[in-house]
């Protein structure tokens, strides 16, 4: 294998200013790292520490600590017995479930914010979304979260995360007629929506898809927490060559099964996804295009490339970047679209796009591109190949601190990465130099996260030590 992964190029405008060791600790008996949370908006890492109980696959969290990019440590929880830690989108509040040895969901959970805790809440009453002040769900007249979007009257069920005082407020639906035009596809099932929670409001996301799969319109219907509609925003994408195709981009719900043919898109929201630049409020809609116009139930297609459209908040298009991927050997070959990943990250003055198969064997590669945020021009793009390191069984995988699967026997001997790690190796010299400096006879695992300001790296042998390093970008 040629030196694909270590032919490093420092990208224009990316200079590493500092490399900081955030945590470097040994595993302690009954107090070792079980998992982590990366808080994108806060630029922090949270380490969950605790132990395993008997043969249970649930991880008992006893202590919870957060670290900022300067290494400042904050104690979030100590001497507790909880599991399944989850943070709000804003990253300042979190929920944990009371530990249950044999039940994955547990019976009760609590929410924490600013050092304060809610009372215990039944997990039967999980809310769909939360921020640092509220939990909310969209329900029908009977309070059922499984709503018929077209037939049911919609209500906002909302509670204060600490006091648990709440209300049920009738909502004005988004305009559904714009989704049911003669030019629209025949949707997989009844029309549906997704919920996006913000700090000061929430959104119902709906999508129009043209029946020729040449265009789509992403709608953001924005409400305040009193249930009043305050904005209705639209973002139209359109391509000339190829067709918009579904993929695993986080926009909709995908079911992954073990039996042949059991993968499925459960709605039509996976035709694309979007990100909002919190600083400018610009919106980026992204997805992939392919060789065939196929419905969401028809999950075979031949991907041809990716697209990113940039708009201002009101939906005025700033630029479009439609980029073919020439890879007849792998990417352009017939694939199961439910297992094609597409993701976008906003980082400083650039965008990082990547696409790769996520659940197919013998598909050991990824494509990534770096785009200038101002123009949409691709400044670097590459295919990276690797060898899968699938050493985990169902039991061992649930007990390991870090899970990663990408390696090879040459440059990455005894080092196993996730997709972000492969991209960082190929685009950041300081990161690559650090990885090269590590010598180990035992297998090491690495998980990597991109923030707007830098790169976070978690490393561990999953047995004796773990370390967190931060690479600051300027």
Rosetta blueprint (number, residue, H / E / L):
1 X L
2 X L
3 X L
4 X L
5 X L
6 X L
7 X L
8 X L
9 X L
10 X L
11 X L
12 X L
13 X L
14 X L
15 X L
16 X E
17 X E
18 X E
19 X E
20 X E
21 X E
22 X E
23 X E
24 X E
25 X E
26 X E
27 X L
28 X E
29 X L
30 X L
31 X E
32 X E
33 X E
34 X E
35 X E
36 X E
37 X E
38 X E
39 X E
40 X L
41 X L
42 X L
43 X L
44 X E
45 X E
46 X E
47 X E
48 X E
49 X E
50 X E
51 X E
52 X E
53 X L
54 X L
55 X L
56 X L
57 X L
58 X L
59 X E
60 X E
61 X E
62 X E
63 X E
64 X E
65 X E
66 X E
67 X E
68 X E
69 X L
70 X L
71 X L
72 X L
73 X E
74 X E
75 X E
76 X E
77 X E
78 X L
79 X L
80 X L
81 X L
82 X E
83 X E
84 X E
85 X E
86 X E
87 X E
88 X L
89 X L
90 X L
91 X L
92 X L
93 X E
94 X E
95 X E
96 X E
97 X E
98 X E
99 X L
100 X L
101 X L
102 X L
103 X L
104 X L
105 X L
106 X L
107 X L
108 X E
109 X E
110 X E
111 X E
112 X E
113 X E
114 X L
115 X L
116 X E
117 X E
118 X L
119 X L
120 X L
121 X E
122 X E
123 X H
124 X H
125 X H
126 X L
127 X L
128 X L
129 X E
130 X E
131 X L
132 X L
133 X L
134 X E
135 X E
136 X E
137 X E
138 X E
139 X E
140 X L
141 X L
142 X L
143 X L
144 X L
145 X L
146 X L
147 X L
148 X L
149 X L
150 X L
151 X L
152 X L
153 X L
154 X L
155 X E
156 X E
157 X E
158 X E
159 X E
160 X E
161 X L
162 X L
163 X L
164 X L
165 X L
166 X E
167 X E
168 X E
169 X E
170 X E
171 X L
172 X L
173 X L
174 X L
175 X L
176 X L
177 X L
178 X L
179 X L
180 X L
181 X L
182 X L
183 X L
184 X E
185 X L
186 X L
187 X L
188 X L
189 X L
190 X L
191 X L
192 X L
193 X L
194 X E
195 X E
196 X E
197 X E
198 X L
199 X L
200 X L
201 X L
202 X E
203 X E
204 X E
205 X E
206 X E
207 X E
208 X E
209 X E
210 X E
211 X L
212 X L
213 X L
214 X L
215 X E
216 X E
217 X E
218 X E
219 X E
220 X E
221 X E
222 X E
223 X E
224 X L
225 X L
226 X L
227 X L
228 X L
229 X E
230 X E
231 X E
232 X E
233 X E
234 X E
235 X E
236 X E
237 X E
238 X E
239 X L
240 X L
241 X L
242 X L
243 X E
244 X E
245 X E
246 X L
247 X L
248 X E
249 X L
250 X L
251 X L
252 X L
253 X L
254 X E
255 X E
256 X L
257 X L
258 X L
259 X L
260 X L
261 X L
262 X L
263 X L
264 X E
265 X E
266 X L
267 X L
268 X L
269 X H
270 X H
271 X H
272 X L
273 X E
274 X E
275 X E
276 X E
277 X L
278 X L
279 X L
280 X L
281 X L
282 X L
283 X E
284 X E
285 X E
286 X E
287 X E
288 X E
289 X E
290 X E
291 X L
292 X L
293 X L
294 X L
295 X L
296 X L
297 X L
298 X L
299 X L
300 X E
301 X E
302 X L
303 X E
304 X E
305 X E
306 X E
307 X E
308 X E
309 X E
310 X E
311 X E
312 X L
313 X L
314 X L
315 X L
316 X L
317 X E
318 X E
319 X E
320 X E
321 X E
322 X E
323 X E
324 X E
325 X L
326 X L
327 X L
328 X L
329 X L
330 X L
331 X L
332 X L
333 X L
334 X L
335 X E
336 X E
337 X H
338 X H
339 X H
340 X E
341 X E
342 X E
343 X E
344 X E
345 X E
346 X E
347 X E
348 X L
349 X L
350 X E
351 X E
352 X E
353 X E
354 X E
355 X E
356 X E
357 X E
358 X L
359 X L
360 X L
361 X L
362 X L
363 X L
364 X L
365 X E
366 X E
367 X E
368 X E
369 X E
370 X E
371 X E
372 X E
373 X L
374 X L
375 X L
376 X L
377 X L
378 X E
379 X E
380 X E
381 X E
382 X E
383 X E
384 X E
385 X E
386 X L
387 X E
388 X E
389 X L
390 X L
391 X L
392 X L
393 X L
394 X H
395 X H
396 X H
397 X H
398 X H
399 X H
400 X L
401 X L
402 X L
403 X L
404 X L
405 X L
406 X E
407 X E
408 X L
409 X L
410 X L
411 X L
412 X L
413 X L
414 X L
415 X E
416 X E
417 X E
418 X L
419 X H
420 X H
421 X H
422 X H
423 X H
424 X H
425 X H
426 X H
427 X H
428 X L
429 X H
430 X H
431 X H
432 X H
433 X H
434 X H
435 X H
436 X H
437 X H
438 X L
439 X L
440 X L
441 X L
442 X L
443 X L
444 X E
445 X E
446 X E
447 X E
448 X E
449 X E
450 X E
451 X L
452 X L
453 X L
454 X E
455 X E
456 X E
457 X E
458 X E
459 X E
460 X E
461 X L
462 X L
463 X L
464 X L
465 X E
466 X E
467 X E
468 X E
469 X E
470 X E
471 X E
472 X E
473 X E
474 X L
